[in-house]
Amino acid sequence: MSSKRLLSLDILRGGTIIGMILVNNPGSWEYIYSPLRHAEWHGLTPTDLIFPFFIFVMGISMSLSFSKFKNEEYNKTLFWEKVIKRSAKLFLLGLFLSWFSLLLEGINNRLEYESISEILFPFGQIRILGVMQRLALSYLVGSVFVMLIPKAKHLVITSVILLIAYFILLSLGNGFSFSSDNIIAIVDNSLFGENHVYLEWLPDGERLRFDPEGLLSTIPCIVQVIMGYLCGEVIRKKKDLLNKMMDLAIIGIVLLFIGLLLSYGCPLNKKIWSPTFELVTSGFAVLALTLLIWIIDYKGLKKWCNPFEAFGTNPLFIYIASSAFASVLGTLTIKDISLQEYLYNAILGVIHNPHLASLIYALLYILLCYYIVNILFRKKIYIKI
């Protein structure tokens, strides 16, 4: 079996996208079951695993796709052009999602604006960073590391150095405090301006300009890409499936153990992507992939895989499309409330349980997305981004 054709990798990728759509599209943000919420600050919930899993899988995919360029004859210029173009495309798509949301908001509140140009070009409010932008930066810098540092042990050493340096930065810069004097908030607000940084809710109800996809907190995400890449090398180079699973399981257990052990001194925290958060989520990702390899590729139990494979073959397309359409539903109004709220109220009228109705809304939204990706999957249309 070719490592490049491990179905389990598509399934894990698809599962993370389904998870992202699920937690990003509740019927009501006021009524969400606890496991479907991010930790407010320190801590870890199932929802906090989703984005790190996707970044980790991106690293694995890089190992499989970059392998052909790792010989003396590959065209370095062409390779780096592709990397830079893809990174730029991801970053610009992230900016587009931010602009599109502001555009719809402007159209909906058009009477509050003095000119149409203020609606069409809300550049003074666009959030510079975000999910897609983090993917872009992690992919770009991760590519530099894995291509310029060919030996696995040197990549491990580099990863350790980056995590230690980041921990020192957090420790010296009040990085473990959810406040405006956190080094992550200071850097983002200074570089981009407060109007271009995500507006977070503090536990006491106050608002804070703090970006959970901040510039400095992208450093450990780059390490997450490198770790995914190294696991991809195990998958690519090991011929025997059992050996792959054994090596991956050991890696996952070691990462998880180290991360949990160190969490007593360095808290798990998604918003700052703390070093221990990176280690623990990478450990869980490796173990999840190992389990899927055993179930799908080793045992051959594949009948349940279709929805996940459909999402996994067009992941970024459906994530972007679902985000854009969610903005439409959340902005357009019907009977003085948003279309999204109108649909949620319709479900609530039948279910009478606000938390369950909110979850059902999200599940129905996933079904809509599945309808789209399944058509593409059946027609073998793969939209590369």
Secondary structure, DSSP 8 states (H G I E B T S, - for coil): --GGG-HHHHHHHHHHHHHHHHHH--S-TTS--GGGS--SSBS--GGGGHHHHHHHHHHHHHHHHHGGGSSTTS-HHHHHHHHHHHHHHHHHHHHHHHHHHHHHHHHHTGGG-SSHHHHH--TTT--S--HHHHHHHHHHHHHHHHHH--SHHHHHHHHHHHHHHHHHHHHHTTTTS-STTSHHHHHHHHHH-GGGS-EEE-TTS-EEE--TT-SGGGHHHHHHHHHHHHHHHHHHH--SHHHHHHHHHHHHHHHHHHHHHHTTTS--BTTTT-HHHHHHHHHHHHHHHHHHIIIIIIS---TT-HHHHHHHHSHHHHHHHHHHHHHHHHHSEETTEEHHHHHHHHHHHHH--HHHHHHHHHHHHHHHHHHHHHHHHHTT-----
